[in-house]
Amino acid sequence: MQTTFSLVQLADPDMAASEQILRTCVHCGFCTATCPTFALLGDELDSPRGRIYLIKDMLEHPDRPIGDAHVKHIDRCLSCLSCMTTCPSGVHYMHLVDHARNHIEEHYQRPWFDRMLRQVLGMVLPSPTLFRFALIGAWFGKLVRGLLPSRVAPLIDLAPSNTPGPSWVDKPQVFPAEGERRMRVALMPGCAQQVLNPGINEATVRLLTRHGVEVVIAEGGGCCGALNHHLGQHDRALTKVKRNIEAWERAATAAPLDAIVITASGCGTTVKDYGWMLREDPAYAERAARIASLAKDVTEVVERLPLAPLAAEDRPTVVYHSACSMQHGQKLKTGPQALLRQAGFTVREPAESHLCCGSAGTYNLLQAEIAARLKERKVGHLEATKAALIATGNIGCMTQIASGTALPVVHTVELLDWATGGPQPSALG
């Protein structure tokens, strides 16, 4: 793709990086075949190719006001990254659309309600304390749902009817390995997942320590920054990124870390990108790259361990939903399913497994209509397999899918823990 950026514009490292990404695109349109929003809406501007044209037009003309249409179609992007899996030219669409979102937030005045909603989401969701209070408010909101504005109702609908209390893995501590220590890892506690399903981290600690892994919950660690990052809240995201880097560096002073274990694949995609996010920061660039190299999805760590003998009992049939951030963001396409089969489960694959469920961080809150259609399509394919339960590796997908089906939805690590001596996942009770 030909570009016309000025030398002054290209002096900005982010702009120069986006210009190189734009030049990689050859307009082939392969990406349109696997884009969820194009599949639903059939609009070229709601495809990666169309959005690339919009982003190019927006970035090349900083003296021109950003058009509402540009923002509408870029906002409709799920950042599922299916286009990156499909693209034969290696267009790094993730970095391009992230830059576009930051540019929009800096140079475009959204309507007041959108500004308020995005600010609230960026403040509340990454904070477990504030998120718990917000869910209490949502429960009361359900009682008067008919009186609420149409834009608010989806936020109320997605709130669970109840949430677990604080978990024994929430606070900073060290869980020693059982038997001979094979590895020492830091477990990222996350943010929303702590509130919605603390059993995921509990199962991770049980599974890893049972297999000889010392697990550290680092003091000062928390949200990975992804929620703010994808909302275009650049500075707020980098503050969280730096805080995590410092926390994990402190955890490594007692003994080196073999990995940083992440149980939400959306967070994993972001932490593995820390090196890129801080590449221009002289105080953090090298440190961020080192942390990114240690980041592993929990299934990547379990693959390196000999699984304990399996309990002698029949296991239910599982349909595996591969989160977009798992298969497209981290390129982990077969490992989780292989582990489930190794643990004794029969695993089925749904049709259109490459398409997003509509969760996508805050997407199901900001683009509720499209997200609901994607959820219906995804749930239909999952239920068509006639499996007894759904497994996935991302809390956002779990919450989204569970709101549209009666089938139990569990995290992959909960099933691996159960199969090797842990308790049955609560969702199956």
Buried (B, 14 or more C-beta within 10 A) or exposed (E): BEBEBEEEBBEBEBBEBBBBBBEBBEEEEBBBEBBBBBBBBEEBBBBBBBBBBBBBEBBBEBEEEBEEEBBEBBBBBBBBBBBBBBBEEEBBBBBBBBBBBBBBBEEBEBEEEBEEBBEEBBBBBBBBEBBBEBBEEBBEBEEEEEEEEEEBBBBBBBBBEEBBEEBEBBEBEEBEBBEEEBBBBBBBBBBBBBBBBBBBBBBBBBBBBBBBBBBBBBEBBBBBBBBBBBBBBBEBBBBBBBBBBBBBBBBBEEEEBBBBBBBBBBBBBBBBBBBBBBBEBEEBBEBBBBBBEBBBBBBBBBBEBEBBEEEEEEBEBBBBBBBBBBBBBBEBBEBBBEBBEBBBBBBBEBEEBBBBBBBBBBBBBBBBEBBBBBBEBBBBBBBEBEBBBBBBBBBBBBBBBBBBBEBBBBBBBBBBBBBBEBBEBEBBE
